Amino acid sequence: MRSDLAKAWELLDAGDPQGAARELRRVADNLPAAELAPVVRKLAESVGIDELADAAGALTGRPADAGAGAGALYAYGYACIEHGLSELAVPALREALRAGAVPAKRKLFGRGGGRQVNPRQVLLELAVALEDGERHAEAVAVLQEHRAITGDWPDGYLLAHNALMDGRVELAREVFEALEAPDGDTWAPAADRIRRSLARAAAVPPAGPTDLRGWHYTLTGGLLATLSTHGFQAGMTGRWAMLGDSYENCRHSLERLRTVLAATGRRPSSVALLPDRGSEALGLAAAALFGLPAAPYRPGAATADALVVAYDLNECDQELVEALYERAPGELLYEHATCWTDSPAVSADISGLLVQHVAAPWEPRLRVDEDGQVEQGPADDAPAAELADRIRTATASPDEGDGQTPPDPDEALAAFATRATTTWAIGNRDRIRSSGPVRSSRFA
């Protein structure tokens, strides 16, 4: 047993497949795929993923056969991607790409298949695996290296998209403008997404590699209302890793929302309330502060010119969230706490803050008792209307933070929003799964 894999085997033997998967992700790039395959097979068998177990078993059994081995590498890499283990696919697909044409019976992006998978198919799956791991620079490099064997769709799209996610706007523009228009409807939404991203980058160019607000706008189309006031110089660059939220913070974000509305000249006619308690409370507070009527959210024309308010879209009814993908006329979507490591199904037009883990003010949280012991505090079970009053009457002063975060006054947010007005809140609300070129520290 390789020492690199000993910990993964131990975790599997202890009945911890999730821990084993995390360990495999950590070491995958340093090992040949065939050496990873036995432990991946065991992992897949332990959680009942037969396709991945079979593919890993085939790779383990035939690592030395150049033709069959290459086919096994591709099938294994494909299965890893399909089951959320893209990091494990990368070494296998790199090896398969070096091996050239391989036999397989797989489909690429829902098309193709047949008796042969050519190097282009392997290349595109490798680019997808790298993109899944936010390894955008590597995806760009491998696509450029093999540009001679690629086409426009999806090949050129993948290159332009990953260039954008890597912060290389001019390369993305050059690649995208050279593409033929997509044939049919399959890739038209992707083309529109790139086109709108490039328009946003032209209207409000990101100011540098740590301009979180600028890159968030370019990539998602959303305006970021506040930056984290902690840990900017220690790897957070404006995002939160974990936040124990407060009523004051909710109120401050709503005031920053008011700044955005004023700067962009948008005047919602009503507030649309999502049904979860946190979103309802925040929506009622927004309605009271902005002097607007409030009513339950109803998809479609009923929400024209409405401000839809969510506390955390990942905690909302997902059918309602999916209905927000297509924008009703004049509709705006505000989300207070946007998860940047597990992005919601739609991108909000305005995000109060970006966070990995958040505890809402009304949720249980750790506290120190009179004896100095840490204990779990109780939840606040008050109805949404009472929570809304607490938000409305809270002070709107921002958290002073650690003193190491660059200043972000209301005037700076207003100026940014004003410049963005003509390219903001246009088109569908696409989900963007990557954190883009601005990196932040995160919990594993």
Secondary structure, 3 states (H helix, E strand, C coil): CCHHHHHHHHHHHCCCHHHHHHHHHHHHHHCCHHHHHHHHHHHHHHHCCHHHHHHHHHHHHCCCCHHHHHHHHHHHHHHHHHCCCHHHHHHHHHHHHHHCCEECCCCECCECCCCEECHHHHHHHHHHHHHHCCCHHHHHHHHHHCHHHCCHHHHHHHHHHHHHHCCCHHHHHHHHHHCCCCCCCCCHHHHHHHHHHHHHHHHCCCCCCCCHHHHHHHHHCCEECCCCCCCHHHCCCCCEEEEECCHHHHHHHHHHHHHHHHHHCCCCCEEEECCCHHHHHHHHHHHHHHCCCEEECCCCHHHCCEEEEECCHHHCCHHHHHHCCCCCCCCEEEEEEEECCCCCCCCCCEEEEEEEEEECCCCCCEEECCCCCEEECCCCCCCHHHHHHHHHHCCCCCCCCCCCCCCCCHHHHHHHHHHHHHHCCCCCCCCCCCCCCCCCCCCC
